[in-house]
Amino acid sequence: MSSSNLQAPKGTRDLSGSEARAFTRLENIARRVFDLHGFEELRTPIFESAELFSRSLGETSDVVEKEMFTFTDRGERTFSLRPEGTAGVVRHYIENNLWTKSGVHRFFYSGPMFRAERPQAGRYRQFWQIGSEHFGSADAAADADTVVMAARLLKDAGLASFETHVNTLGCTDCRPKHREALLAYLSSKASELTDESRKRMLVNPLRVLDSKVDGPKLKDAPAMADFLCDACRHHHHQFLELIRLAGITAVQNPRLVRGLDYYTRTVFEFVSPHLGAQSAVAAGGRYDDLVKLLGGPATPAVGFALGMDRVIMATKTESAVPQGRSAVVIPLGESTVSKAFEVAESLRKISVAVQPVSATRKMKNQLASASDAGANWAILIGEDELKSGKLTVKDLKTREQKTLSLNEVLETFHV
Ligand code: HAM
């Protein structure tokens, strides 16, 4: 392979510079929010048995049908790179018999996910998610807590405007009745539908409503809301009331069905107006049947995941270093390297970020990379500064220059 063929695979990219910093910053914000809500970190493998995903997400979901990176190892076992985080967390819950230890378990996770989708702005083959899963509570308060926590995370990350779309998909008691009515309705419209929808209709009629082409033709389709059992209706009302009390204005969207099969009752999606076609920045819902489906005891659960790539695109976060807590110290010749080194260390001791000092890198380049890293100050040390004991301090935003003693510089950063 010649060096010109060395490229990151299609749909993947390296994270560097301000983008890498924005990812770290978002992870740190998420950790604080998860702490506030009492969630513990869980790191699961990035590959799992392919069957775990096909059973969890549904054989006929787009992700399983078309988008998994699946491979066979030397022992002829079939694995897939994880396309999402929920299935692995549920596998962990079952494998470790966690229900025998305590009624409730709450986890959060972050890391890369893999889907062989057609790449476009905001859609990658390797992308990053931060998510949570809450096991052992069927209460509407658990759904509300997840939505409030996800909204808090998006706000703290700097996302100024987003919509919260919610819906309920009912449960195994009421969903079959809706499915039957929907199937009858879709059959009556079959001649107007695409081949794909006609095929989908037989395995998962709900997802036909999700179709970009056919969805708009199906405005008078039977709505789940008219088929809900009393328990699901009560659960949904309580959920809506709790998020309202938390200050969230939700858009009730009866067409919100989600692309993965494991959902029951509450589903939700956070949508940013700044992202064009790939507008969902976070999504999730309740999945009360999945633990049992995978071999554990019946366990209610609810969770969400946000797409880090999209959240960062929407916020255009530039820097992980708070403005004004970063500086560059530039020795103007070999003879002042020691002094520059000493000044840099004094600054780091009071938590000011300083790049390694260099007398050989061009001053122009050092100033440019410092600005890119969010630095406000450049401290220049030449022979004159060495003699006078004063430092030349340049404000990188206003270009103003001052002469200050080291103590005066340190005081500036203490405020
Ligand atoms: P999802 O809706 O498939 O749900 O993905 C969640 C978020 O991941 C999306 O809203 C989007 O921001 C991001 N995302 C998905 N695919 C891509 C992609 N190809 N490129 C960039 N970002 C992407 C789940 O994954 C569920 N596991 C969420 C959940 C947790 N439900 C219950 N618990």
Boltz pocket constraint, residues with backbone or C-beta under 6 A from the ligand:
constraints:
  - pocket:
      binder: B
      contacts: [[A, 83], [A, 84], [A, 85], [A, 86], [A, 115], [A, 117], [A, 122], [A, 123], [A, 124], [A, 125], [A, 126], [A, 127], [A, 128], [A, 129], [A, 131], [A, 132], [A, 133], [A, 260], [A, 270], [A, 280], [A, 281], [A, 282], [A, 283], [A, 284], [A, 285], [A, 286], [A, 302], [A, 303], [A, 304], [A, 305], [A, 306], [A, 307], [A, 308], [A, 309], [A, 310]]
      max_distance: 6.0
